[in-house]
Structure formats: C-alpha cells, structure tokens
Amino acid sequence: QRWPQDPDTEKLWSRIPRGPAQQAEFLLNLDPNRGAFLPPGLLLLIQPDRTSLFSGETPYGYLFAAQESRQRELAWNGHIPAASLPLLGKQGERVGVTDLENLARCPYRFYANCSVEWKPLIPLQFAHQLNSLDRGSLVHSLLEHLIQPALNQKIPVRKIAKAMLSNEAKELYQTTRNFFSPFPKALEVLPSVFRQAELAILVEMVKNYFQEVVKETCGGEVPIELELKRRVPFPGLEGLLISGQIDRIDQRNGHFYIYDYKSGRAVNGKQLQREVSLGYRMQPILYPWIFRQENSNQPEAAFSFIFLGAAPPQEEGVNDHPEAEELLRPLAEILSTGMYLPTPTETLKLHGIEGADPCQYCEYISLCRRFDRSASDRYFRFSQKQLSARLESMRDSGPGEQKR
C-alpha cells in the first residue's frame, strides 16, 4: 500500500485484497492477456501447457497432484472432529458456563478461546489502573470476605452491610486494607499512588452496594452459599460435565435467590433479555438449573445480576428465559460433531437474525476473516447445512426475528 501524491493517479490505485484468491484475481487483472504478474506456481495451475516457460526448480509434479486432489475450490466448512467433546473414552471432561457463552456467540470463538486457548499478543504498556477482569476478580473476593460472617452466623447480609457502613464506613475501610495486605499481584505492580486509587474504587463499589442493600433496593437476605462450585452432567453428552460457580445464594421464607456480581455498568433491560435468550449470558439459565439438580424438592431459585460499575449499583432480575435443556440441545450437537464454524454478525443477518452481534469484544476477528470478500456468504451456506438447529433456536429466541 502507498499514499498517492498525484491526484490524477489516485484513481488508478486500489488496495490489494487480503484473501489469496482475491489477490490472484487482482494480479491477473493487471495483465489479463499474459498473466505476467501471477506467481509461476499459480500460472501453472491456470495454464499447465506453458510449463516449458519456467525453470526446472518448480515442483510441477507436486502442483499437478495438488490440483488433481482438490477437484474443487478449497473451502473449510468448520469441521474439526479432533476437537469434538467429549473425547472418545475420556470421562470427567468439563466445560464452563462462560465457555458455553462463547459457544453460543460463535462456535469458532469457542474453539479458539476454550479448545486451543489461543491468546492475543498485547503490547506491554504502562499500567496505571486495573483492567476490568482483575478489578472484577478483586471485588468478588472482597465481597465474599465481607459477607462470610453472615453465612457463618446465619444472619442477613443487610445486617453486615449496616455494620460496615456505620461510623462513616470506618469498619469497611479497615477490613479492606487488612484483606488486601499483602497486596495481590494485580495491585502490587501498580505505582503506589495508582494502587491507592484502585483500592478507593474497590471500597467505593462495595460501599455503594451495601447502601443499596440497606435501602432494600438490592437483596440482602440470609446467605446459604458463597462461591458455590458445582459440576453437573451435560444433557445428551455422556462423559461431559458443565461446571459453574455461583457467587451467592440467599434464602428467605423457603425461597432462594441467586446473585451474580458484575463489575461493569448495568445493561439496558431489553438488551439484557435479548442476550439471555440468545445464550450470550448463560448464568440466569444455568445457575438455577444447576442448583435444582441437588434441590429438586425446592421451588426454582430466582436469579438477579448485581451491576456494581455505576453509582448506585443496580439489581436486575431475569425471570423470562429459555429452558436449560432446550438451549443446550443445539450446543451439544455442535460439541459432539466438532462443527466450529464462524458465525459473524454479517452471516447471522443473512439468516434473518438481527441484533445478535456475536463479534462484540471478540479477539479472533483476524483469524475467522469475517471481512474477507464473500466470507459471510460462504459461512451462510455452510451454516445452513451444519448449524441449522442452533440457527433455528436463535430465530425463536425473541421478538423481531424473521425466518429467511
């Protein structure tokens, strides 16, 4: 690529495409009569009668064999049988709830992130604050530590909150300083002034939450579980387990309330419902279902997100969602066959599925080549055949969807 200096020549310049097939087409159009700009190997496949024009260093036999074995244009259909789950003869394999959210968004994203665990290279830079994951992890740990006495004493979280907020929250500040001494690594690497600023942010998040608990705009009943870890069988996939970690379960008058903390800002109610129905947020569906596996004689637990990232924090209940088995059925089909085909936003729109946006915050866009010419059409054709059950469940996931 270059920057044209002469406006008269600018119209003659165009960006060279990224895809190999499109690059070959671009080079051929530069000299369509002779193909002078094409690599010798590619020209050989197009005009095999002209092999005498090249030196003996070109591996003609290999190129002819490759051409014969293809018989058609190479196109990957997303099938990776070696990565199917569960592996034959292997017991106790597990897939996390967050992993299933990746799978619901895009099978290829699940394969890249959860199966082969590719990690993007991120340039090192001066760190002056915690990233969102570290901050979320620390506030989770702090809340667990602060609420633990309520669990041990079987008293409401609201009572603990009142005690922490008394005397201008002196108890909360002191307990937080003691809890983060010595500093965890995520805080220790920060310069001192920024470390203190992050501690103040963490305290403020918890303080604001406890204030809402005391005002009863957020739930604060008697906790019966904190950071509950469970593994349950994946329906229809013998040998595979679903693992989940529930932040908190409260109980009042025989009813159970499951809470999941989020360190970010609250999501619009309509958008939140859409993400849940698509399976992009699995906790409201799977956590009550996991809890019910061991408490089948109890009423179904209510579920709420606690968004801590803004003042005041917000509790968002989720009552309307698909049945767990119904949502998991097409995902089980993908896992069992190893059909990890990319399903970018453009492809879903071709299927008549609007507002899904599975590519949001994805780190693997350069690998799935979603912006290559005709990529979305190609994935559309393959997904029609290979992911029909999952696509059908997405179409039925909410209002405004139209079948193609």
C-alpha positions in Angstrom: 0.0 0.0 0.0 1.1 3.6 -0.6 -0.1 7.1 -0.4 -0.6 8.6 -3.9 0.9 12.0 -4.3 -0.7 12.9 -7.6 -4.5 13.3 -7.6 -4.6 12.3 -11.2 -3.0 8.9 -10.4 -5.1 8.3 -7.3 -8.0 6.8 -9.2 -5.6 4.2 -10.7 -4.6 2.9 -7.3 -6.6 0.5 -5.2 -6.0 -1.5 -2.0 -4.6 -5.0 -2.6 -7.1 -7.5 -1.1 -6.1 -9.8 1.7 -7.5 -13.2 0.6 -5.3 -15.4 -1.6 -8.0 -16.0 -4.2 -8.8 -12.2 -4.4 -5.1 -11.4 -4.7 -4.7 -13.8 -7.6 -7.7 -12.2 -9.3 -6.2 -8.7 -8.7 -2.8 -9.7 -10.2 -4.5 -11.4 -13.2 -6.5 -8.3 -14.0 -3.2 -6.3 -14.2 -2.3 -8.2 -17.3 -5.3 -10.4 -18.3 -3.7 -11.4 -21.6 -0.4 -12.8 -20.4 -0.8 -13.1 -16.6 2.7 -11.7 -16.3 2.1 -10.6 -12.6 0.9 -14.0 -11.4 3.3 -16.3 -9.4 4.7 -19.1 -11.6 3.1 -21.8 -9.5 -0.4 -20.2 -9.8 0.0 -19.7 -13.5 1.0 -23.3 -13.9 -2.4 -24.4 -12.4 -4.2 -22.0 -14.7 -2.2 -22.8 -17.9 -0.4 -26.2 -17.4 0.6 -26.2 -21.1 3.0 -23.4 -20.5 5.3 -25.3 -18.1 8.2 -25.0 -20.6 8.5 -21.3 -19.8 9.8 -22.0 -16.3 13.0 -23.4 -14.9 13.3 -27.0 -13.6 13.2 -25.7 -10.0 9.4 -25.5 -10.0 7.9 -28.7 -8.4 5.4 -29.4 -11.2 4.6 -33.0 -10.1 3.6 -31.8 -6.6 1.5 -28.9 -8.1 -0.3 -31.2 -10.6 -1.0 -33.7 -7.8 -2.4 -30.9 -5.6 -4.6 -29.7 -8.4 -5.9 -33.2 -9.1 -6.6 -34.0 -5.4 -8.6 -30.8 -5.0 -11.0 -31.1 -7.9 -12.8 -28.1 -6.5 -12.1 -24.8 -4.7 -10.7 -25.3 -1.2 -13.2 -24.2 1.4 -13.2 -25.0 5.1 -16.6 -25.9 6.4 -15.8 -25.5 10.1 -15.5 -29.2 10.9 -12.8 -30.1 13.4 -13.6 -33.6 14.6 -10.4 -33.8 16.7 -11.8 -31.1 18.9 -15.2 -32.6 19.5 -16.4 -33.1 23.1 -16.3 -35.3 25.0 -13.2 -37.1 23.6 -13.7 -40.8 23.0 -13.1 -42.8 26.1 -12.3 -39.8 28.3 -14.5 -39.3 31.4 -14.9 -36.2 33.6 -14.2 -33.6 30.9 -15.9 -30.3 31.7 -16.9 -27.1 30.0 -17.6 -23.9 32.0 -20.6 -21.7 31.8 -18.5 -18.9 30.4 -17.2 -21.3 27.7 -20.8 -22.1 26.7 -21.5 -18.4 26.4 -18.6 -18.2 23.9 -20.0 -21.2 22.1 -23.4 -19.6 21.9 -21.9 -16.5 20.4 -19.7 -18.2 17.8 -18.5 -21.8 17.6 -15.2 -20.7 16.2 -14.7 -18.3 19.0 -15.2 -21.2 21.5 -12.7 -23.3 19.6 -10.1 -20.5 19.6 -10.6 -19.4 23.2 -11.6 -22.6 25.0 -10.3 -25.5 23.0 -6.8 -24.5 21.7 -6.7 -21.5 24.0 -5.1 -19.0 21.6 -4.0 -15.8 23.3 -3.7 -12.5 21.5 -0.4 -10.7 21.7 -0.9 -7.4 23.6 1.9 -4.8 23.7 3.2 -4.1 27.2 2.4 -0.6 28.3 2.5 1.5 31.4 -0.2 0.3 33.8 -2.0 3.0 35.8 -5.2 1.1 36.6 -6.6 -2.4 36.9 -8.1 -4.0 33.9 -11.8 -4.9 34.1 -11.1 -8.6 34.7 -8.7 -8.0 37.6 -11.0 -5.4 39.2 -13.9 -7.8 38.9 -12.0 -10.6 40.5 -10.9 -8.4 43.4 -14.3 -7.1 44.1 -15.7 -10.6 44.1 -13.1 -11.7 46.6 -13.7 -8.7 48.8 -17.5 -9.2 48.9 -17.0 -12.9 49.7 -14.8 -12.0 52.6 -17.2 -9.3 53.9 -20.3 -11.5 53.7 -18.7 -14.7 55.1 -19.7 -13.8 58.7 -23.3 -13.6 57.6 -23.0 -17.1 56.2 -21.3 -18.4 59.4 -23.8 -16.7 61.8 -26.9 -17.2 59.6 -27.8 -13.6 59.7 -29.0 -11.3 56.8 -26.4 -9.6 54.6 -28.3 -6.5 55.3 -27.1 -6.6 58.9 -23.5 -7.0 57.8 -24.0 -4.0 55.5 -25.2 -1.8 58.2 -22.3 -2.7 60.4 -19.8 -1.9 57.6 -21.4 1.4 56.9 -21.5 2.7 60.5 -19.2 5.4 61.7 -18.7 6.7 58.1 -17.8 3.2 56.9 -14.6 3.0 59.0 -15.1 -0.7 59.5 -15.3 -1.2 55.8 -12.1 0.8 55.1 -10.2 -1.0 57.8 -11.4 -4.5 56.7 -10.5 -3.8 53.1 -7.0 -2.6 54.0 -6.4 -5.8 56.0 -7.8 -8.0 53.4 -5.5 -6.7 50.7 -2.4 -6.9 52.8 -0.1 -8.1 51.4 -1.2 -6.7 48.0 -2.3 -9.2 45.3 -0.1 -9.1 42.2 -2.6 -7.2 40.2 -2.4 -4.3 42.7 1.3 -4.8 43.6 2.5 -4.0 40.1 0.8 -0.6 40.1 2.7 2.6 41.3 1.8 3.5 44.8 -0.5 6.4 44.0 -2.5 4.4 41.5 -2.7 1.4 43.8 -4.3 3.6 46.5 -6.7 5.0 43.8 -7.7 1.5 42.8 -8.3 0.5 46.5 -10.5 3.5 46.9 -12.5 2.5 43.8 -13.0 -1.0 45.2 -14.1 0.3 48.6 -16.5 2.7 46.9 -18.1 0.0 44.8 -18.7 -2.2 47.8 -19.9 0.8 49.9 -22.4 1.9 47.2 -23.7 -1.7 47.0 -24.1 -2.0 50.8 -26.0 1.2 50.8 -28.5 -0.2 48.3 -28.7 -3.4 50.4 -29.6 -1.4 53.5 -32.2 0.6 51.5 -33.6 -2.7 50.3 -33.3 -1.8 46.6 -30.8 -4.8 46.4 -31.4 -8.1 48.1 -29.7 -8.9 51.4 -31.3 -11.9 53.0 -29.6 -14.8 54.8 -26.9 -16.3 52.6 -26.7 -20.1 52.4 -23.8 -20.4 49.9 -20.9 -18.2 48.7 -18.9 -19.0 45.6 -20.6 -22.4 45.2 -18.8 -24.6 42.7 -20.8 -27.4 41.1 -20.4 -29.8 38.2 -23.4 -31.4 36.5 -23.8 -33.8 33.5 -24.2 -32.1 30.2 -27.6 -33.4 28.9 -27.1 -35.7 25.9 -23.3 -35.7 26.1 -22.3 -38.6 28.3 -18.9 -38.0 30.0 -19.0 -34.2 29.7 -19.8 -32.0 32.7 -20.9 -28.4 33.0 -19.0 -26.5 35.7 -20.3 -23.3 37.3 -19.5 -21.1 40.2 -22.4 -19.3 41.8 -21.4 -16.1 43.6 -24.1 -16.1 46.3 -27.4 -17.8 47.2 -29.7 -16.2 49.8 -32.8 -17.7 51.4 -36.0 -16.2 52.8 -39.2 -17.9 53.8 -38.3 -21.0 51.9 -37.5 -19.1 48.7 -34.0 -19.0 47.1 -32.3 -16.1 45.4 -29.2 -16.5 43.2 -26.9 -13.4 42.7 -24.2 -12.9 40.2 -21.9 -9.9 40.6 -20.8 -7.8 37.6 -18.2 -5.1 38.0 -19.5 -3.3 34.9 -22.4 -1.0 34.3 -26.0 -2.2 34.1 -27.2 -3.3 30.7 -30.5 -2.0 29.2 -33.3 -4.3 30.3 -34.4 -5.1 26.7 -30.8 -5.8 25.7 -30.2 -7.9 28.7 -33.2 -10.0 28.0 -32.1 -10.4 24.4 -28.6 -11.6 25.4 -30.1 -14.1 27.8 -32.5 -15.5 25.2 -29.6 -15.9 22.8 -27.4 -17.7 25.3 -24.9 -14.9 25.4 -25.5 -14.7 29.2 -25.9 -18.2 30.5 -25.9 -17.6 34.3 -29.7 -16.8 34.6 -30.5 -20.0 32.7 -27.9 -22.5 34.0 -27.3 -21.4 37.7 -30.9 -22.0 38.8 -30.9 -25.3 36.8 -27.6 -26.4 38.4 -28.9 -25.5 41.9 -32.1 -27.5 41.2 -30.1 -30.7 40.4 -29.4 -31.0 44.1 -32.6 -29.4 45.4 -35.3 -30.9 43.2 -37.9 -30.7 46.0 -37.4 -26.9 46.4 -39.0 -24.2 44.3 -36.9 -22.8 41.5 -34.5 -20.1 42.6 -34.9 -16.5 41.4 -31.9 -15.0 39.6 -30.5 -11.5 39.6 -27.4 -9.7 38.3 -25.8 -7.1 40.6 -24.1 -4.5 38.4 -21.5 -2.7 40.5 -19.9 -0.4 37.9 -22.0 2.7 38.4 -23.5 4.6 41.3 -25.9 3.5 42.5 -25.4 -0.2 41.8 -28.4 -1.9 40.2 -30.0 -5.3 40.7 -31.5 -6.7 37.5 -33.7 -9.8 37.9 -34.1 -12.2 35.0 -37.3 -14.2 35.0 -38.1 -14.9 31.4 -35.6 -17.2 29.8 -35.4 -20.5 27.8 -35.3 -23.8 29.5 -31.8 -25.0 30.1 -32.2 -28.3 28.2 -33.8 -26.5 25.3 -30.9 -24.1 25.0 -28.2 -26.8 25.5 -29.6 -29.2 22.9 -28.2 -27.5 19.7 -25.0 -26.6 21.5 -24.5 -30.3 22.4 -24.8 -31.1 18.7 -22.0 -28.6 17.9 -19.7 -30.0 20.6 -20.3 -33.7 19.7 -19.5 -33.1 16.0 -16.7 -30.6 16.4 -18.5 -28.2 14.0 -16.8 -24.9 14.9 -17.8 -22.7 12.1 -17.6 -18.9 12.4 -20.9 -17.2 12.6 -20.1 -13.5 12.3 -22.7 -10.7 12.5 -23.0 -10.5 8.7 -23.7 -14.2 8.4 -26.5 -14.1 11.0 -28.1 -11.2 9.3 -28.2 -13.3 6.1 -30.1 -15.8 8.2 -32.6 -13.2 9.2 -31.2 -12.9 12.8 -30.9 -9.2 13.7 -29.4 -7.7 16.8 -27.3 -10.7 17.7 -23.8 -9.1 17.3 -21.7 -12.1 18.2 -18.5 -10.4 17.2 -18.6 -7.8 20.1 -15.3 -7.8 22.0 -14.0 -10.8 20.0 -10.2 -11.1 19.8 -10.2 -13.6 16.9 -11.7 -11.5 14.1 -8.4 -11.6 12.1 -8.5 -15.4 12.2 -12.0 -16.0 11.1 -11.6 -13.4 8.3 -15.1 -12.1 8.6 -14.4 -9.1 6.5 -12.9 -11.1 3.5 -14.8 -10.8 0.3 -17.7 -13.3 0.2 -16.8 -14.7 3.7 -20.2 -14.1 5.1 -21.9 -15.7 2.1 -19.6 -18.7 2.4 -20.3 -19.1 6.1 -24.0 -18.6 5.4 -24.1 -21.6 3.0 -22.2 -23.9 5.4 -24.1 -22.9 8.5 -27.4 -23.6 6.7 -26.3 -27.2 6.5 -24.2 -27.7 9.6 -25.7 -25.4 12.3 -29.4 -25.5 11.4 -30.6 -26.4 14.9 -28.6 -23.6 16.6 -29.8 -21.1 14.0 -33.4 -22.1 14.4 -33.1 -21.7 18.2 -31.7 -18.2 17.7 -34.5 -17.2 15.4 -37.0 -18.3 18.0 -35.1 -16.6 20.9 -37.1 -13.4 20.8 -39.3 -10.9 19.1 -38.4 -9.2 15.9 -36.8 -12.2 14.3 -37.9 -13.3 10.9 -37.1 -16.6 9.2 -35.3 -16.4 5.9 
